[in-house]
Amino acid sequence: MIPGEITERLLEARSGDADAVDRLFTAVYAQLKSLARRELRLRGRTPTLGATALVHEAYLRLVDQTRADWNDRGHFFAVAARAMRQITIDHARRKQAAKRGSGDAAVPLEERHAASGSSLDDVIAVDEALSRLAATSPRLVQVVELCFFAGLTVEEAAEAMATSPATVKRDWRKAKALLFALVRGDPGGAPSASSP
């Protein structure tokens, strides 16, 4: 589906057409599934959460929103990517909680880290870093959601944010540096998020 058609479906949904959201999801299902695959690839695929399940759960969250007010294609995909991100974070937290209470024999931290990898911890650390970044610069988080999670180009993100591609590129560089420092636990090692 071309971007103009997506916007047309969004406008129909905003005008009260009850079936427009279903038509929209049918039209963008392949793109949402691609987003879901990317999200799972970044977060680590699990046997209980595949791309199809992630798209369906995101769909349920999105249609459950009363008076969803998606402005345009970029905004819609950003909201969908945010929903998928939250679903994978919730899933990782549930898995981590189940591991803590599983009743297994105690294993030294170094061995546990080497044996299990740190994908659950990494998923949660990135989410926490994004939450901390949102407190000081919501715009940088929006750039991350649009460019990284939603997979929009710099130009598409700039259009969705009503700003220039140069601003998005600058914010994207700054956001990556801040997130890297926050995940490493070194917030002083990155440029200030408060400057635009």
N, C-alpha and C positions, 0 to 999 in steps of 0.2 A: 504494500500500500504506500502511495506517495504521501509526503508530509501534509500536503493540502487536504487530502481526504481525511487524515487523522484529525486535523484541526476542525474539519467540517463535522465529524462525528462528535468531537468534544463540544462544539457549539450546540449540536442537537441535544446532547445530554444536559447542558446548562439551561437550555430552554424548556426542560421538563419532559422530554421524550423518554418515557420509561424504558424503552427497548434500546435506546441509543448506546448505553454502556455495554450491553451484550453484543451489539453489532461492532462496537469499538474493539472489544476484547477478541472477538472472532477475527477481526481484520489485523490486529497487531500480535496475535498469538505467537507467530513465528519469531517476531522481534523480542517478545517477552521471554520466550524460551531461550533465545540466544543470551539475553541478559542473565537469566537464571543459570545457564551453563557457566557463564563467566563468573558469576558470584560464587558458585560452588567450586569452580576451579581455584579461585582466589582463597576461599575459606576452607577448602578440603571437603571432598565428597564423602558422604556417609551412606551406609546401606539404607538408612531410614529416611533420607531426604535427598531425592533426586530432582532433576530439573522440572519434570512434569508436576511433581508434588509441590515444588516451590512456586511455580507459576499459579497453580490452582489455589494455594493458600494466599498468595498475594492478591489474586483476583477477589477472593472472599473478603479480605481486609479492605480492598479498595471499593468494592460495591457496598460494603457495610457502612461506609462513611456517608452520613446523611449530608445532603447538599454539597457533595464534592464539587469543588470549583476549580477545575483544571483550566488554566489560561490558554495553553497552547501545547503543541507536541513536546517541546522540551520540558515543560512543567509536568506533563503527564508522565513522561519517562523518568523524570527525577523522583516523582512521588512513588512510582512503581519500584524503582531501584531502592529507594529508602525502605519501602515495605519489605522487599526481599532481603535487604541487609538486616533489618530488625528480626525477621523470621530466622535467618541463619544464626544471629547472635543469640536469640532465645533458645534455639536448638542446641547451640554449643554450651550455653549455661546449664541447660537441663542435663546434658550428657556429663558435664563436669560435676554437677551436683550428685548424679547417680554414681559416678566413680568414687566420690568422697565417701558415700555411705554404702558402698558395695559389700563391706565386711571382708574384703581381701586382706591378706597379711600385709603388715607394714613393709614398705620398700623404701630404702634410702632415697632422698630427693634426687641425687645425681643419677642413680640407676633408673628411676622412674622417668626422668627427663630424657635420658638416652633411649629408653625402651619405647616410650610412647610418642616421642616427638613433642613438639610444643604447639601443634596446630590449634588446639582448643584455646590454649593460653594466648597465642598470637591473635586469634580472632577477637577475643575479649579485649586484649591490650589495644588493638587498633580501634575498636569501638569506643573504649574509654578515652583514647587520645582524641578521637573525633568529638566526643562529648565535651572534653576540656577545651578543645579548640572552638567549639560552638559558643562557649561562654565569652570568649574574647573577640571572635571574628566569625559570625554566622555566614558572611559572604564567602570566606575561604572554604567553609564546609559545603556551601552550595556549589562551589566550583568543583570540589572533590566529588560530590554526588552526581553532578552532571557529566563531568569528563571521565571519571573513573568508574563509578557504579552504573551510570546510565549509558556510558559509552558514546556520548555525544562528541562531536568534533569541537575544537576551540571556537569555530565560527558559529556552530549551532548553540553552544553554551552561551556565547556572547549575545546571540539573538534572544535566547530564553531569559537572560538576565538584563536585557536592554542596556548593554554596555559594549565596549569595543573588544575585538579579539586581542589587542595588545594588553588590555587590562586583565582579561581572562588568563593569558599566558603568564603575566607577572604574578597574578594571584595563585595560579597553579604551581609555579616554582616555589613560591613562599609557603603554600600549604604543604607541599611535599617535604620541605626542609623542617617545618614545624612538627609535622606528624612523625617524621623520623626521629627527631630529638625527643618528642614526648614518649614514643614507644620505647626508646632507649633509656628513658628516665632522666633525661638531661634537658629540661625545659630552658635552661639558660644558654644552651649551645646553639639555639636557633634564633633567627631574626624575630623581632617583636611582631606579634599578630595584630597589635592595636593600630599600626600604621596601615592606611589603605593601599 
